Amino acid sequence: MEITEKKAEIKISIKKVNKFYGKKRNIHAVKDLTFYCRDKEFVAILGPSGCGKSSTLRMLAGLEKVNSGSIFFGERDVTHLHPSKRNIGLAFENYALYPHLSVFDNIVFPLRVKGATNEEIKNNKRLYELIDLFKIDKSTLNSFPKALSGGQAQLTSLVRCLVRDADIYFLDEPLSHLDEEMRVTMRTTLKIMHNKMKKTFIYVTHDQLEAFALADRIVIMDFGVLQQAGSPQDIYNTPVNKFVASFIGEPPMNFLNIYTGKEDSDLFIHGKSYKLPLPDRFKNKLKADKKYILGIRPERVHVSLKSDLLDSVLAKVDVFENLGEVNQLTMKLDNETVITEIEPHIKFKNGDNVYIHFDADHMHLFDVDTLICIDNKL
């Protein structure tokens, strides 16, 4: 991925960064990573456990050595700069609170390091706004970290990060120890603070819902390699490969093994028991008698008990799940699984024959060897 933004717009740029671990440097955790973050942007680094996202964040913060490549903050090369000279805020998944300091003293520690007096701390409006917004129980402010629950400690760490007047804020899974209700509330609070502070945020998470709710742009990694970077809408609607297509979305994208057949000089999609027209946008990109993977998101699969849907194919209901606000239908088509969500008043029984229709405008086709999406132009 080339960095083509204007220099004035870029706050952070990573260029061909590599990170190795192990005595023999045999663990290649981050591989030729290149991406950028615009000034005042909220960027989420998203991926499964072990994908290299936390290592990337720690290199950006200066806590991990860069083995090769470079990191720039604006036009300043910070590749080997000490963390204390980067003017950054950090929030860790494991809290990293000082056990000998009270909760309040942990929170204001960055202010004291900068030389703030007790009077200045007392009159710091953002400090007390953050304490209120992130629901830090005032009765715990004079307690020590050992008295806090995991969630309270994590919020304390987050407030300590944000109270500092930094240029860039790095947040590593900062909500992971909160219960689901509190996570939803704190996502909103974090977005409010980002909009108000107008600073650059880099946020590491394995939770796609968090990334989509918070980020202006998402950087997806797997096995240390950048898979795709773009807006949440771009990532969801135009995945560049099968990994991104399968990792993003709940329920995940459906995948079917198909091949192309030619009839009267026209190409068609074939499964074992069905044939579908090939959307026009693929016709100059595919070859006849070749295998591909068809991908389609559950919301683009429509179901009927009758064959009145255009280009519908016969399938069988495997599992019907009533999930409250929606029902989820798992069907079998040529012994492959197709999932869709339907309105709560619609009921099916396991074993029902149904007709399914794929929205041709939202089909994806992937090369079986490279797993790269053949055409993302919807």
C-alpha positions as YAML, in Angstrom:
chain: A
units: angstrom
residues:
- id: 1
  name: MET
  ca: [0.00, 0.00, 0.00]
- id: 2
  name: GLU
  ca: [1.56, 3.29, -1.10]
- id: 3
  name: ILE
  ca: [1.36, 6.39, 1.07]
- id: 4
  name: THR
  ca: [-0.03, 9.03, -1.28]
- id: 5
  name: GLU
  ca: [-1.63, 11.51, 1.13]
- id: 6
  name: LYS
  ca: [-0.28, 15.05, 1.39]
- id: 7
  name: LYS
  ca: [2.41, 15.30, 4.07]
- id: 8
  name: ALA
  ca: [0.44, 17.92, 6.00]
- id: 9
  name: GLU
  ca: [-2.48, 15.49, 6.33]
- id: 10
  name: ILE
  ca: [-0.45, 12.55, 7.64]
- id: 11
  name: LYS
  ca: [0.08, 12.29, 11.39]
- id: 12
  name: ILE
  ca: [1.62, 8.81, 11.43]
- id: 13
  name: SER
  ca: [3.24, 6.79, 8.67]
- id: 14
  name: ILE
  ca: [4.69, 3.31, 8.95]
- id: 15
  name: LYS
  ca: [6.93, 2.27, 6.07]
- id: 16
  name: LYS
  ca: [8.02, -1.35, 5.49]
- id: 17
  name: VAL
  ca: [8.29, -2.07, 9.21]
- id: 18
  name: ASN
  ca: [9.40, -5.53, 10.36]
- id: 19
  name: LYS
  ca: [9.47, -7.01, 13.84]
- id: 20
  name: PHE
  ca: [11.19, -10.24, 14.83]
- id: 21
  name: TYR
  ca: [11.17, -12.12, 18.14]
- id: 22
  name: GLY
  ca: [13.27, -14.99, 19.45]
- id: 23
  name: LYS
  ca: [17.01, -15.40, 19.99]
- id: 24
  name: LYS
  ca: [17.46, -16.34, 16.35]
- id: 25
  name: ARG
  ca: [14.85, -13.82, 15.17]
- id: 26
  name: ASN
  ca: [12.86, -16.77, 13.87]
- id: 27
  name: ILE
  ca: [9.44, -15.36, 14.78]
- id: 28
  name: HIS
  ca: [8.43, -12.80, 12.17]
- id: 29
  name: ALA
  ca: [5.63, -10.97, 13.99]
- id: 30
  name: VAL
  ca: [5.18, -7.95, 11.69]
- id: 31
  name: LYS
  ca: [6.04, -8.20, 8.00]
- id: 32
  name: ASP
  ca: [6.84, -5.22, 5.75]
- id: 33
  name: LEU
  ca: [3.98, -3.24, 7.26]
- id: 34
  name: THR
  ca: [3.07, 0.02, 5.54]
- id: 35
  name: PHE
  ca: [0.10, 2.24, 6.36]
- id: 36
  name: TYR
  ca: [-0.68, 5.80, 7.45]
- id: 37
  name: CYS
  ca: [-2.96, 7.67, 9.80]
- id: 38
  name: ARG
  ca: [-4.26, 11.15, 9.03]
- id: 39
  name: ASP
  ca: [-4.16, 13.99, 11.51]
- id: 40
  name: LYS
  ca: [-7.05, 13.82, 14.02]
- id: 41
  name: GLU
  ca: [-8.19, 10.47, 12.59]
- id: 42
  name: PHE
  ca: [-9.44, 7.53, 14.64]
- id: 43
  name: VAL
  ca: [-7.78, 4.39, 13.23]
- id: 44
  name: ALA
  ca: [-8.46, 0.89, 14.51]
- id: 45
  name: ILE
  ca: [-5.92, -1.90, 14.02]
- id: 46
  name: LEU
  ca: [-8.08, -5.01, 13.83]
- id: 47
  name: GLY
  ca: [-7.24, -8.68, 13.61]
- id: 48
  name: PRO
  ca: [-7.28, -12.05, 15.39]
- id: 49
  name: SER
  ca: [-5.03, -12.89, 18.33]
- id: 50
  name: GLY
  ca: [-1.40, -13.16, 17.30]
- id: 51
  name: CYS
  ca: [-1.78, -11.11, 14.12]
- id: 52
  name: GLY
  ca: [0.81, -8.50, 15.15]
- id: 53
  name: LYS
  ca: [-1.49, -5.62, 16.03]
- id: 54
  name: SER
  ca: [-0.20, -5.09, 19.60]
- id: 55
  name: SER
  ca: [3.41, -5.38, 18.42]
- id: 56
  name: THR
  ca: [2.63, -2.69, 15.85]
- id: 57
  name: LEU
  ca: [1.16, -0.40, 18.51]
- id: 58
  name: ARG
  ca: [4.14, -0.94, 20.80]
- id: 59
  name: MET
  ca: [6.56, -0.05, 17.99]
- id: 60
  name: LEU
  ca: [4.55, 3.10, 17.28]
- id: 61
  name: ALA
  ca: [4.78, 4.00, 20.97]
- id: 62
  name: GLY
  ca: [8.50, 3.21, 21.14]
- id: 63
  name: LEU
  ca: [8.09, 0.32, 23.58]
- id: 64
  name: GLU
  ca: [9.33, -2.24, 21.03]
- id: 65
  name: LYS
  ca: [12.38, -1.95, 18.81]
- id: 66
  name: VAL
  ca: [11.82, -1.72, 15.06]
- id: 67
  name: ASN
  ca: [14.05, -4.30, 13.35]
- id: 68
  name: SER
  ca: [13.75, -2.62, 9.96]
- id: 69
  name: GLY
  ca: [11.67, 0.05, 8.31]
- id: 70
  name: SER
  ca: [10.69, 3.48, 9.60]
- id: 71
  name: ILE
  ca: [8.03, 5.31, 11.60]
- id: 72
  name: PHE
  ca: [7.27, 9.00, 11.12]
- id: 73
  name: PHE
  ca: [5.11, 11.35, 13.16]
- id: 74
  name: GLY
  ca: [4.41, 14.02, 10.58]
- id: 75
  name: GLU
  ca: [7.82, 14.68, 9.01]
- id: 76
  name: ARG
  ca: [9.74, 13.65, 12.15]
- id: 77
  name: ASP
  ca: [11.48, 10.26, 12.08]
- id: 78
  name: VAL
  ca: [10.67, 8.64, 15.44]
- id: 79
  name: THR
  ca: [11.77, 5.10, 14.54]
- id: 80
  name: HIS
  ca: [14.35, 4.93, 17.33]
- id: 81
  name: LEU
  ca: [13.10, 7.80, 19.50]
- id: 82
  name: HIS
  ca: [12.51, 7.12, 23.21]
- id: 83
  name: PRO
  ca: [8.79, 6.92, 24.20]
- id: 84
  name: SER
  ca: [9.17, 9.89, 26.55]
- id: 85
  name: LYS
  ca: [10.12, 12.13, 23.62]
- id: 86
  name: ARG
  ca: [7.13, 11.20, 21.42]
- id: 87
  name: ASN
  ca: [4.44, 13.13, 23.36]
- id: 88
  name: ILE
  ca: [1.97, 10.25, 23.33]
- id: 89
  name: GLY
  ca: [-0.71, 8.89, 25.61]
- id: 90
  name: LEU
  ca: [-0.91, 5.15, 26.30]
- id: 91
  name: ALA
  ca: [-3.66, 2.91, 27.66]
- id: 92
  name: PHE
  ca: [-2.80, -0.76, 28.16]
- id: 93
  name: GLU
  ca: [-5.03, -3.83, 28.22]
- id: 94
  name: ASN
  ca: [-3.27, -4.95, 31.42]
- id: 95
  name: TYR
  ca: [-3.78, -1.52, 33.10]
- id: 96
  name: ALA
  ca: [-0.10, -0.89, 34.09]
- id: 97
  name: LEU
  ca: [-1.22, 1.09, 37.16]
- id: 98
  name: TYR
  ca: [1.32, 1.99, 39.84]
- id: 99
  name: PRO
  ca: [0.35, -0.13, 42.88]
- id: 100
  name: HIS
  ca: [1.90, 2.28, 45.43]
- id: 101
  name: LEU
  ca: [-0.13, 5.25, 44.17]
- id: 102
  name: SER
  ca: [-3.80, 5.96, 44.82]
- id: 103
  name: VAL
  ca: [-6.29, 5.79, 41.96]
- id: 104
  name: PHE
  ca: [-6.32, 9.59, 41.80]
- id: 105
  name: ASP
  ca: [-2.53, 9.83, 41.81]
- id: 106
  name: ASN
  ca: [-2.37, 7.23, 39.05]
- id: 107
  name: ILE
  ca: [-4.74, 9.31, 36.94]
- id: 108
  name: VAL
  ca: [-2.88, 12.59, 37.44]
- id: 109
  name: PHE
  ca: [0.60, 11.06, 37.18]
- id: 110
  name: PRO
  ca: [1.13, 12.34, 33.58]
- id: 111
  name: LEU
  ca: [0.20, 15.84, 34.74]
- id: 112
  name: ARG
  ca: [2.67, 15.73, 37.62]
- id: 113
  name: VAL
  ca: [5.42, 14.48, 35.31]
- id: 114
  name: LYS
  ca: [4.81, 17.59, 33.19]
- id: 115
  name: GLY
  ca: [5.23, 19.74, 36.27]
- id: 116
  name: ALA
  ca: [1.60, 20.54, 37.10]
- id: 117
  name: THR
  ca: [1.06, 21.96, 40.58]
- id: 118
  name: ASN
  ca: [-1.66, 20.78, 42.98]
- id: 119
  name: GLU
  ca: [-3.60, 23.97, 42.22]
- id: 120
  name: GLU
  ca: [-3.37, 23.39, 38.46]
- id: 121
  name: ILE
  ca: [-4.54, 19.80, 38.90]
- id: 122
  name: LYS
  ca: [-7.42, 20.95, 41.10]
- id: 123
  name: ASN
  ca: [-8.54, 23.38, 38.37]
- id: 124
  name: ASN
  ca: [-8.04, 20.98, 35.45]
- id: 125
  name: LYS
  ca: [-11.52, 20.82, 33.91]
- id: 126
  name: ARG
  ca: [-10.72, 17.94, 31.55]
- id: 127
  name: LEU
  ca: [-9.49, 15.79, 34.44]
- id: 128
  name: TYR
  ca: [-12.82, 15.91, 36.27]
- id: 129
  name: GLU
  ca: [-14.80, 15.69, 33.04]
- id: 130
  name: LEU
  ca: [-12.99, 12.45, 32.21]
- id: 131
  name: ILE
  ca: [-13.56, 11.06, 35.69]
- id: 132
  name: ASP
  ca: [-17.29, 11.70, 35.28]
- id: 133
  name: LEU
  ca: [-17.59, 10.56, 31.67]
- id: 134
  name: PHE
  ca: [-15.76, 7.29, 32.25]
- id: 135
  name: LYS
  ca: [-17.69, 6.65, 35.44]
- id: 136
  name: ILE
  ca: [-14.75, 6.49, 37.82]
- id: 137
  name: ASP
  ca: [-16.38, 6.00, 41.23]
- id: 138
  name: LYS
  ca: [-15.27, 8.99, 43.29]
- id: 139
  name: SER
  ca: [-15.27, 6.81, 46.40]
- id: 140
  name: THR
  ca: [-12.37, 4.85, 44.90]
- id: 141
  name: LEU
  ca: [-10.14, 7.84, 44.09]
- id: 142
  name: ASN
  ca: [-8.25, 7.55, 47.39]
- id: 143
  name: SER
  ca: [-8.05, 3.75, 47.17]
- id: 144
  name: PHE
  ca: [-5.15, 1.79, 45.74]
- id: 145
  name: PRO
  ca: [-5.36, -0.20, 42.46]
- id: 146
  name: LYS
  ca: [-5.54, -3.55, 44.28]
- id: 147
  name: ALA
  ca: [-9.02, -2.53, 45.52]
- id: 148
  name: LEU
  ca: [-10.35, -2.09, 41.97]
- id: 149
  name: SER
  ca: [-12.14, -4.61, 39.80]
- id: 150
  name: GLY
  ca: [-10.65, -5.38, 36.39]
- id: 151
  name: GLY
  ca: [-13.11, -3.06, 34.70]
- id: 152
  name: GLN
  ca: [-12.48, -0.20, 37.14]
- id: 153
  name: ALA
  ca: [-8.72, -0.59, 36.71]
- id: 154
  name: GLN
  ca: [-9.04, -0.53, 32.94]
- id: 155
  name: LEU
  ca: [-11.13, 2.66, 32.98]
- id: 156
  name: THR
  ca: [-8.61, 4.25, 35.37]
- id: 157
  name: SER
  ca: [-5.84, 3.41, 32.90]
- id: 158
  name: LEU
  ca: [-7.87, 4.91, 30.06]
- id: 159
  name: VAL
  ca: [-8.55, 8.16, 31.94]
- id: 160
  name: ARG
  ca: [-4.85, 8.41, 32.87]
- id: 161
  name: CYS
  ca: [-4.02, 8.15, 29.16]
- id: 162
  name: LEU
  ca: [-6.54, 10.75, 28.01]
- id: 163
  name: VAL
  ca: [-5.86, 13.32, 30.73]
- id: 164
  name: ARG
  ca: [-2.47, 13.99, 29.21]
- id: 165
  name: ASP
  ca: [-2.29, 16.66, 26.50]
- id: 166
  name: ALA
  ca: [-0.62, 14.39, 23.95]
- id: 167
  name: ASP
  ca: [-0.30, 14.62, 20.17]
- id: 168
  name: ILE
  ca: [-1.32, 10.99, 19.65]
- id: 169
  name: TYR
  ca: [-3.18, 8.48, 21.83]
- id: 170
  name: PHE
  ca: [-2.48, 4.74, 21.60]
- id: 171
  name: LEU
  ca: [-5.15, 2.47, 23.06]
- id: 172
  name: ASP
  ca: [-4.52, -1.29, 23.33]
- id: 173
  name: GLU
  ca: [-7.80, -3.19, 23.91]
- id: 174
  name: PRO
  ca: [-8.84, -0.52, 26.47]
- id: 175
  name: LEU
  ca: [-12.39, -1.85, 26.98]
- id: 176
  name: SER
  ca: [-11.75, -5.61, 26.96]
- id: 177
  name: HIS
  ca: [-12.33, -6.16, 30.70]
- id: 178
  name: LEU
  ca: [-15.70, -4.36, 30.83]
- id: 179
  name: ASP
  ca: [-19.05, -6.11, 30.74]
- id: 180
  name: GLU
  ca: [-21.06, -5.81, 27.53]
- id: 181
  name: GLU
  ca: [-23.39, -3.03, 28.70]
- id: 182
  name: MET
  ca: [-20.49, -0.90, 29.97]
- id: 183
  name: ARG
  ca: [-18.48, -1.52, 26.78]
- id: 184
  name: VAL
  ca: [-21.31, -0.10, 24.68]
- id: 185
  name: THR
  ca: [-21.54, 2.97, 26.93]
- id: 186
  name: MET
  ca: [-17.77, 3.51, 26.94]
- id: 187
  name: ARG
  ca: [-17.54, 3.17, 23.15]
- id: 188
  name: THR
  ca: [-19.89, 6.11, 22.85]
- id: 189
  name: THR
  ca: [-17.97, 8.06, 25.50]
- id: 190
  name: LEU
  ca: [-14.65, 7.39, 23.77]
- id: 191
  name: LYS
  ca: [-16.04, 8.61, 20.45]
- id: 192
  name: ILE
  ca: [-17.36, 11.75, 22.11]
- id: 193
  name: MET
  ca: [-13.93, 12.45, 23.62]
- id: 194
  name: HIS
  ca: [-12.17, 11.90, 20.30]
- id: 195
  name: ASN
  ca: [-14.49, 14.36, 18.58]
- id: 196
  name: LYS
  ca: [-14.02, 16.89, 21.38]
- id: 197
  name: MET
  ca: [-10.24, 16.55, 21.73]
- id: 198
  name: LYS
  ca: [-9.58, 16.57, 17.96]
- id: 199
  name: LYS
  ca: [-6.47, 14.42, 18.35]
- id: 200
  name: THR
  ca: [-5.16, 11.34, 16.57]
- id: 201
  name: PHE
  ca: [-6.19, 7.98, 18.06]
- id: 202
  name: ILE
  ca: [-4.79, 4.53, 17.23]
- id: 203
  name: TYR
  ca: [-6.92, 1.76, 18.73]
- id: 204
  name: VAL
  ca: [-6.02, -1.94, 18.81]
- id: 205
  name: THR
  ca: [-8.82, -4.50, 19.05]
- id: 206
  name: HIS
  ca: [-9.85, -7.99, 17.96]
- id: 207
  name: ASP
  ca: [-13.52, -6.96, 18.20]
- id: 208
  name: GLN
  ca: [-14.89, -5.95, 14.81]
- id: 209
  name: LEU
  ca: [-17.94, -4.29, 16.38]
- id: 210
  name: GLU
  ca: [-15.68, -1.97, 18.37]
- id: 211
  name: ALA
  ca: [-13.63, -1.17, 15.29]
- id: 212
  name: PHE
  ca: [-16.69, -0.40, 13.18]
- id: 213
  name: ALA
  ca: [-18.36, 1.67, 15.90]
- id: 214
  name: LEU
  ca: [-15.31, 3.82, 16.66]
- id: 215
  name: ALA
  ca: [-12.99, 4.08, 13.68]
- id: 216
  name: ASP
  ca: [-12.82, 6.44, 10.73]
- id: 217
  name: ARG
  ca: [-10.54, 3.90, 9.10]
- id: 218
  name: ILE
  ca: [-9.67, 0.27, 9.87]
- id: 219
  name: VAL
  ca: [-6.35, -1.49, 9.31]
- id: 220
  name: ILE
  ca: [-6.81, -5.27, 9.16]
- id: 221
  name: MET
  ca: [-3.87, -7.58, 9.89]
- id: 222
  name: ASP
  ca: [-3.35, -11.34, 9.83]
- id: 223
  name: PHE
  ca: [-0.12, -13.23, 10.58]
- id: 224
  name: GLY
  ca: [1.76, -9.93, 10.71]
- id: 225
  name: VAL
  ca: [0.67, -8.88, 7.23]
- id: 226
  name: LEU
  ca: [-1.53, -5.93, 6.28]
- id: 227
  name: GLN
  ca: [-4.64, -7.34, 4.60]
- id: 228
  name: GLN
  ca: [-6.64, -4.18, 3.92]
- id: 229
  name: ALA
  ca: [-6.96, -0.58, 5.09]
- id: 230
  name: GLY
  ca: [-10.01, 1.55, 4.47]
- id: 231
  name: SER
  ca: [-13.24, 2.97, 5.86]
- id: 232
  name: PRO
  ca: [-15.58, 0.54, 7.64]
- id: 233
  name: GLN
  ca: [-17.93, 0.71, 4.65]
- id: 234
  name: ASP
  ca: [-15.16, -0.08, 2.17]
- id: 235
  name: ILE
  ca: [-13.90, -2.98, 4.25]
- id: 236
  name: TYR
  ca: [-17.39, -4.46, 4.60]
- id: 237
  name: ASN
  ca: [-18.60, -3.93, 1.05]
- id: 238
  name: THR
  ca: [-15.40, -4.40, -0.93]
- id: 239
  name: PRO
  ca: [-13.12, -6.90, 0.84]
- id: 240
  name: VAL
  ca: [-9.87, -7.44, -1.03]
- id: 241
  name: ASN
  ca: [-9.56, -11.13, -0.17]
- id: 242
  name: LYS
  ca: [-11.37, -14.07, 1.41]
- id: 243
  name: PHE
  ca: [-9.77, -13.53, 4.81]
- id: 244
  name: VAL
  ca: [-11.17, -10.00, 5.13]
- id: 245
  name: ALA
  ca: [-14.53, -11.13, 3.74]
- id: 246
  name: SER
  ca: [-14.78, -13.93, 6.31]
- id: 247
  name: PHE
  ca: [-13.35, -12.01, 9.28]
- id: 248
  name: ILE
  ca: [-15.72, -9.06, 8.92]
- id: 249
  name: GLY
  ca: [-19.45, -9.52, 9.41]
- id: 250
  name: GLU
  ca: [-21.71, -11.33, 11.87]
- id: 251
  name: PRO
  ca: [-23.05, -13.73, 10.72]
- id: 252
  name: PRO
  ca: [-20.01, -14.14, 8.44]
- id: 253
  name: MET
  ca: [-20.08, -14.11, 4.66]
- id: 254
  name: ASN
  ca: [-21.34, -17.27, 2.93]
- id: 255
  name: PHE
  ca: [-18.89, -19.08, 0.65]
- id: 256
  name: LEU
  ca: [-19.81, -21.58, -2.06]
- id: 257
  name: ASN
  ca: [-17.59, -23.57, -4.39]
- id: 258
  name: ILE
  ca: [-18.69, -22.93, -7.96]
- id: 259
  name: TYR
  ca: [-17.39, -23.23, -11.51]
- id: 260
  name: THR
  ca: [-18.07, -21.33, -14.69]
- id: 261
  name: GLY
  ca: [-19.78, -22.92, -17.66]
- id: 262
  name: LYS
  ca: [-20.26, -21.54, -21.15]
- id: 263
  name: GLU
  ca: [-23.53, -21.78, -23.05]
- id: 264
  name: ASP
  ca: [-24.20, -19.98, -26.34]
- id: 265
  name: SER
  ca: [-21.10, -17.83, -25.83]
- id: 266
  name: ASP
  ca: [-22.35, -16.72, -22.40]
- id: 267
  name: LEU
  ca: [-20.86, -17.62, -19.01]
- id: 268
  name: PHE
  ca: [-22.90, -18.99, -16.12]
- id: 269
  name: ILE
  ca: [-22.24, -19.83, -12.47]
- id: 270
  name: HIS
  ca: [-22.68, -23.52, -11.73]
- id: 271
  name: GLY
  ca: [-23.00, -25.48, -8.53]
- id: 272
  name: LYS
  ca: [-23.67, -29.19, -8.45]
- id: 273
  name: SER
  ca: [-27.43, -28.73, -8.67]
- id: 274
  name: TYR
  ca: [-27.97, -25.18, -9.88]
- id: 275
  name: LYS
  ca: [-27.08, -22.61, -12.51]
- id: 276
  name: LEU
  ca: [-27.11, -18.83, -12.16]
- id: 277
  name: PRO
  ca: [-26.42, -15.99, -14.60]
- id: 278
  name: LEU
  ca: [-22.97, -14.45, -14.23]
- id: 279
  name: PRO
  ca: [-23.20, -10.72, -13.40]
- id: 280
  name: ASP
  ca: [-22.00, -8.59, -16.31]
- id: 281
  name: ARG
  ca: [-19.13, -7.04, -14.36]
- id: 282
  name: PHE
  ca: [-17.40, -10.44, -14.15]
- id: 283
  name: LYS
  ca: [-17.77, -11.54, -17.75]
- id: 284
  name: ASN
  ca: [-14.47, -10.11, -19.02]
- id: 285
  name: LYS
  ca: [-12.58, -11.28, -15.94]
- id: 286
  name: LEU
  ca: [-13.44, -14.99, -15.74]
- id: 287
  name: LYS
  ca: [-12.64, -18.01, -17.84]
- id: 288
  name: ALA
  ca: [-14.96, -20.89, -18.71]
- id: 289
  name: ASP
  ca: [-14.64, -24.25, -16.97]
- id: 290
  name: LYS
  ca: [-12.70, -22.84, -14.03]
- id: 291
  name: LYS
  ca: [-13.38, -23.11, -10.30]
- id: 292
  name: TYR
  ca: [-14.05, -20.07, -8.15]
- id: 293
  name: ILE
  ca: [-15.42, -19.25, -4.70]
- id: 294
  name: LEU
  ca: [-18.67, -17.31, -4.58]
- id: 295
  name: GLY
  ca: [-19.11, -15.08, -1.53]
- id: 296
  name: ILE
  ca: [-22.30, -13.36, -0.46]
- id: 297
  name: ARG
  ca: [-23.29, -11.74, 2.81]
- id: 298
  name: PRO
  ca: [-26.30, -13.17, 4.71]
- id: 299
  name: GLU
  ca: [-28.38, -10.01, 4.25]
- id: 300
  name: ARG
  ca: [-28.03, -10.40, 0.47]
- id: 301
  name: VAL
  ca: [-29.62, -13.86, 0.54]
- id: 302
  name: HIS
  ca: [-33.44, -13.85, 0.16]
- id: 303
  name: VAL
  ca: [-35.69, -16.80, 1.00]
- id: 304
  name: SER
  ca: [-39.14, -17.96, -0.12]
- id: 305
  name: LEU
  ca: [-41.23, -21.12, 0.12]
- id: 306
  name: LYS
  ca: [-42.10, -20.73, -3.57]
- id: 307
  name: SER
  ca: [-39.89, -20.45, -6.63]
- id: 308
  name: ASP
  ca: [-41.20, -16.97, -7.38]
- id: 309
  name: LEU
  ca: [-37.83, -15.31, -6.80]
- id: 310
  name: LEU
  ca: [-35.85, -14.56, -9.96]
- id: 311
  name: ASP
  ca: [-33.02, -17.05, -10.53]
- id: 312
  name: SER
  ca: [-33.88, -18.87, -7.29]
- id: 313
  name: VAL
  ca: [-32.30, -22.18, -6.31]
- id: 314
  name: LEU
  ca: [-33.69, -24.98, -4.18]
- id: 315
  name: ALA
  ca: [-32.20, -25.53, -0.72]
- id: 316
  name: LYS
  ca: [-33.22, -27.21, 2.53]
- id: 317
  name: VAL
  ca: [-33.54, -25.67, 5.99]
- id: 318
  name: ASP
  ca: [-30.94, -27.19, 8.27]
- id: 319
  name: VAL
  ca: [-31.39, -25.05, 11.41]
- id: 320
  name: PHE
  ca: [-33.99, -22.40, 12.27]
- id: 321
  name: GLU
  ca: [-33.07, -20.10, 15.17]
- id: 322
  name: ASN
  ca: [-35.38, -17.57, 16.78]
- id: 323
  name: LEU
  ca: [-33.04, -14.82, 18.03]
- id: 324
  name: GLY
  ca: [-35.66, -12.28, 19.09]
- id: 325
  name: GLU
  ca: [-35.35, -9.26, 16.84]
- id: 326
  name: VAL
  ca: [-34.34, -11.47, 13.90]
- id: 327
  name: ASN
  ca: [-34.51, -15.14, 13.00]
- id: 328
  name: GLN
  ca: [-31.46, -16.89, 11.59]
- id: 329
  name: LEU
  ca: [-31.82, -19.54, 8.94]
- id: 330
  name: THR
  ca: [-29.07, -22.04, 8.15]
- id: 331
  name: MET
  ca: [-29.67, -23.90, 4.89]
- id: 332
  name: LYS
  ca: [-27.95, -26.61, 2.91]
- id: 333
  name: LEU
  ca: [-27.23, -26.09, -0.77]
- id: 334
  name: ASP
  ca: [-25.26, -28.92, -2.41]
- id: 335
  name: ASN
  ca: [-24.05, -29.92, 1.08]
- id: 336
  name: GLU
  ca: [-22.67, -26.41, 1.61]
- id: 337
  name: THR
  ca: [-23.97, -24.02, 4.24]
- id: 338
  name: VAL
  ca: [-25.85, -20.80, 3.45]
- id: 339
  name: ILE
  ca: [-26.94, -18.49, 6.28]
- id: 340
  name: THR
  ca: [-29.41, -15.62, 6.17]
- id: 341
  name: GLU
  ca: [-31.38, -13.53, 8.64]
- id: 342
  name: ILE
  ca: [-35.13, -13.09, 8.25]
- id: 343
  name: GLU
  ca: [-37.82, -11.02, 9.92]
- id: 344
  name: PRO
  ca: [-39.01, -12.30, 13.33]
- id: 345
  name: HIS
  ca: [-42.58, -13.02, 12.18]
- id: 346
  name: ILE
  ca: [-41.39, -15.45, 9.47]
- id: 347
  name: LYS
  ca: [-41.09, -19.06, 10.65]
- id: 348
  name: PHE
  ca: [-39.58, -22.16, 9.07]
- id: 349
  name: LYS
  ca: [-39.13, -25.72, 10.24]
- id: 350
  name: ASN
  ca: [-36.00, -27.80, 10.03]
- id: 351
  name: GLY
  ca: [-36.17, -29.84, 6.82]
- id: 352
  name: ASP
  ca: [-38.36, -27.35, 4.91]
- id: 353
  name: ASN
  ca: [-37.58, -26.95, 1.23]
- id: 354
  name: VAL
  ca: [-36.98, -23.29, 0.42]
- id: 355
  name: TYR
  ca: [-35.94, -21.24, -2.59]
- id: 356
  name: ILE
  ca: [-33.08, -18.82, -2.16]
- id: 357
  name: HIS
  ca: [-32.07, -15.89, -4.31]
- id: 358
  name: PHE
  ca: [-28.63, -14.26, -4.31]
- id: 359
  name: ASP
  ca: [-28.49, -10.51, -4.90]
- id: 360
  name: ALA
  ca: [-26.31, -10.44, -8.03]
- id: 361
  name: ASP
  ca: [-25.18, -6.85, -7.41]
- id: 362
  name: HIS
  ca: [-23.54, -7.94, -4.16]
- id: 363
  name: MET
  ca: [-21.90, -11.20, -5.15]
- id: 364
  name: HIS
  ca: [-18.15, -11.56, -4.67]
- id: 365
  name: LEU
  ca: [-15.96, -14.02, -6.55]
- id: 366
  name: PHE
  ca: [-12.58, -15.17, -5.24]
- id: 367
  name: ASP
  ca: [-9.73, -16.87, -7.01]
- id: 368
  name: VAL
  ca: [-9.38, -20.40, -5.56]
- id: 369
  name: ASP
  ca: [-5.57, -20.21, -5.52]
- id: 370
  name: THR
  ca: [-4.83, -16.68, -4.32]
- id: 371
  name: LEU
  ca: [-8.16, -16.10, -2.48]
- id: 372
  name: ILE
  ca: [-8.08, -12.54, -3.84]
- id: 373
  name: CYS
  ca: [-11.40, -10.92, -4.69]
- id: 374
  name: ILE
  ca: [-11.70, -10.71, -8.47]
- id: 375
  name: ASP
  ca: [-13.90, -7.64, -8.70]
- id: 376
  name: ASN
  ca: [-14.84, -5.19, -5.94]
- id: 377
  name: LYS
  ca: [-16.77, -2.74, -8.10]
- id: 378
  name: LEU
  ca: [-20.34, -2.97, -6.85]
...
